[in-house]
């Protein structure tokens, strides 16, 4: 679940940015075949002057609106040439068939995004389908790249500002761009998840300042040390007490962060919330967690060329469920 906020960048720009304006830019790029962005080997958006692999990409595959105009539907496709090819086994013949992609093909994934056009306190509700290799961060960077491209060298995206130069007020022209900021909606807590599921692991994490292992330490960005504790099946008050004891001990041992693994949640899902140990009460802190939607009429695919309307309709129901927000 997301909250989307249309706003200008920089925020000091005295310009109003609406969701309609942002979606018109995205729709224009989609219709003109320009909603295509290359990614580098680390999955980051390439700048226009970088030579990227055309098969390592993200693009809008489909975009439409509900009949009454209340919702905008987007289908985002992600291609990654570095993933392993799918394989199929024949249990009867005991054979394995690896299916390589055809010429100009690459393994891909789709993620549906549904946006509520109704505004609530300057924000819009949205639900995003979690899909392999298509993260919230990637989508944010992708939208930023498309919106920046539309605003660059465009006189419509300029504003006047008074600045002081050599002791005098001077009016200068500055550029801005529309943005659509994504914030994930906190929907659960450690306390709530422990009551629903069971604690399966705790990881205590600390940054290591000195390193004596193989390799030149100057080539590493950072080094972490992790202590993993796997308790026997533990839930309810017993798990809460154990979490507090381990957290207190972790602070005494100079660990900086703690990550929990809770299994047995609704639909067979799990949660992996991570907190800084300096935090006052991790038990009560809200965090974002994926909600499983199942019982579809047809077997779902990992990638689509156009919108799967059954997925879209189920997502619309989640947006309308006030208990989610």
N, C-alpha and C positions, 0 to 999 in steps of 0.2 A: 504494500500500500504506500502510495506517495502523496505528498502535498506538493503541487506545482505552483510556483510564484513567478508570474511575468514581471520583469523589471529591466531598467536600463543598466548598462555597464559602460562607464562607471556610474555608481548609484547617485552621484552628485548631479548628473544630467537632469535638468528640469523637464523631463519628457515622460509622458504616460505610455506604458507598454501594456497591451492587452493580450489575452490568450488568443483571441481571434487574429490579431496581427501576426503573432508568432506562427500560428498554424497556417496562415495564408502563405508565409514564406516557405514553410516546410512543404506545403502542398504544391507550390509553384516549382520548387526544386524537384519534387517527385514527378510532376507532369512533364517537366523539361528534361528529365533524365539526369539531373544534376545532384540527386540526393545520395550520392555514392562517395564514400570516404575510404581511403587506404589506411591500413594499420601496419605498424612495424612489428618486429618479432616479439616484442613484449606486450603486444595488444594495445598500444597507444596510437592515437590519431596522428598520422603523418602531416607535416606542414606541406603546403602546395609545392614547394621547391624540392621536396624529398622524393627520391625514386623508390617507391614501394612495390611490393608484389601485388599485382592487380587482383589476385585470388585471395589475398588476405584483406578482408574488407567488411564493411557494414553498410547497409542501404535500406531505404524504405521500399518494401516490396508491394505494399498495398496501403491505401488510405481512403477512408470514407466516413460518412456521418450517419447517425441514426435518422430514421424517417422524420422525426419531429425536430432534429437538430440539437438534441440535448447532449449527445455523446459523440466524440470523435474517436474513430478506431484506426490504429496504426499497426502494421505488421512489419517488424524489423527483422531482416535476414542478415546472418553473420556467416562468413565463409572463412575457413582456416585451413591452409594447405599443409600445415605441419602436424596435423593429427593423424593417427594411425587409420588405415583403411578398415572398413567393417569386414568382419569375418563371420561365416556361417558354418556350423558343424552338421553333419549328417550322422546322428547317433546309431542308425542302423548299419550304414556302410563304414562307419568310423572314419569319415573323411572330413577335411576342412577346406572350405572355399573362401579365398580372400577376394573381395570385390574392389578392384582399383577404379578410380574415377576415369571417365572418358576424357577426351581432349577438351581442354578449357573448363573442365568440371572441377569442383572442389567440395569437400564435405561441408554441409551447412546446417544451421539451426535457425529456427524462427522463434520470435517472442512477440506475443500480442500485447499491445498497450491500449487501454481504454481510458479516455479522459472525460471527466464531467465538465461541461461547458459552464455550468452554474458556478458563480463565484461565492465564496464564503470568507469574509474578512480578508480579501485580497488574495486568497488561495483557491486552488482547484483540486478536487480529489481525483486520483487516478489509481488504477491497479495495473501492475506489470507482471507478466508471466515470467517466472524464473526459468531460465534456460541455460544450458551449458555454454560457457564462453560469451554470454551476453549479460554483463553486470550492470548495476545501476550507474557505477562510475563511467563505464564505457558509453552508455547511452547519454549521460550528461555531457561528456566530451564530444560525442557525435553531434548532438544538437548545437553545442557551442560552435563547432566548426562550420556547420551549415549557416547558422545565423550570422557569424562573423563574416563569412564569405559574401552574404547578401548585403551587409552593411559597409564593407570596405569600399572606399572611393565612391560612396553613394551620398550625394549632397543632402538627401532626405534625413540622413542620420548624423546631423550636426547640431550644435547648440552654441550660443554665445555666452562667454563668461568674462567677468571683470577680474583682471589680475594687476598686480603692482609691478611695474617695470621702471627702474631708475627713479623710484619715488613717485611715480604717477600712475593713476588708474588707466589701464588700457583694456579695451574690449578685444578679446581674441576668439577665434572659432575653434571649437574642440569637436572631435568625433565621438560618437557613442554607438553601441550596438544593442539590439534587443536580446534578452536572455530569458531562458526558462529554467529557473533554479529548482532542482529536485531535492526534496527532503523526505527520507523514509519515515513512516509514521510508527512511533513506538506503540506496540500492541500487547506486550507481554512482560512478565517480570520473573525473576528467578524463583521467588516465593510461589507464584502462581503455577509455574511449570513444574516445580518439585511436587506440588500437590496433585498434579495431573499425571506425571511420569515418575521416573526414578533416576537417581544420580549414578552415572556409570564411570565418570572420570573427572579428576581435577588436575589441571596443569598449572604449576607455579613457574613463572618466567622472570628471568633477570637478564639485563644487558651485561655482557662481559667486556670490561675495559682492557684487560691484558690478555693476550693470546700467545700460546707457545706451541701451537700445533703446526702441521705442515703448511707450506705456502707462505708467501710474504704477507704479514698482517696489513700492510698498507694497501693491498689490493682488495680488501674486504670493506664493504659499506658498513656492516654492523654484525655483531656476533651475539647470539642469544644462548642462554643455558636454560634448559627446561627439565623440571622434575614432575613426572607423571605419577599420580596416585589413582589406582583403580580399586575402589571399595567393592565389597560384596553388595548384592542387590540392596539398595538403600533408598528409602523414600520418606515423605512426610516429615514429622518433627525430628526424627533421628537424623535425616539427611541435612536438615537446616542447622542443627546443632554442630554436626560434623563440618559443614561449610564454614561456620563461624570460627571453629577451632583451627581449621587449616589456614584460613585467612589471617587470623591473629599470629599464628606461628610463622606464616610466610613473611609478614611484616618484620618480625623479629629477626628473620634470617636474611633480610635485605632483598627479598624478591620484590619486583616492581609491579607485576601484573599477575592476574589469575584468570584462567579460562575454565569454564565448566562444560561438561557434556551431559545433557539430560536426554534420556531415551524413553520410549514408550508413550510419546505424546499422540495427540489425535491423528488418526490416519497413518500410524506407524512412523511419524516424523520424529526428528530430534532437534535440539537446540544447542548452540555452542556460544553462549554469551561470554564476552571478555571484558574485564574491568581492571582499572588501575587499583592497586591495593590501598592507595591513600584515600580512595573513595569512602565516604562515611558509611553507607549501608547499601552494598550491592544487592542485597535481598529485595529491596524495595524499588530499585532503579528500573525504569522501563526500557525495553529494547525492542528492536524490530525482529519479527520472526515470520517465516514463510507459512502460509496456510495452504493445506492440501485440498484440492478440489478433485473429486473422483466421480465414478459412476457415469461416465460418458457413454453415449449410445454406440459410438464407433471407436475403433482402435485409433489412438492419436498418433500422428507422425511427428518426427523431430523437426521437419522443415516443410514449409508450404510456399506455393507461388502466389496464393491469394488467401484472404481471410478465412479462417474456420469459424463460422458463425455460431456454432455450438459453444466453442470456447469463449467467444465474445459475449454471448448471452449469459453465460455463467459468471463471467467477470462483472458484468453490469449488475447482477444480483448482489455481488459482494460490495460494490460501491454503494448500493442502496441500503445495505445492512448497517444501521446506525451503531450496532454493537461493535463493529470493527474499528470505529473511529473514536 
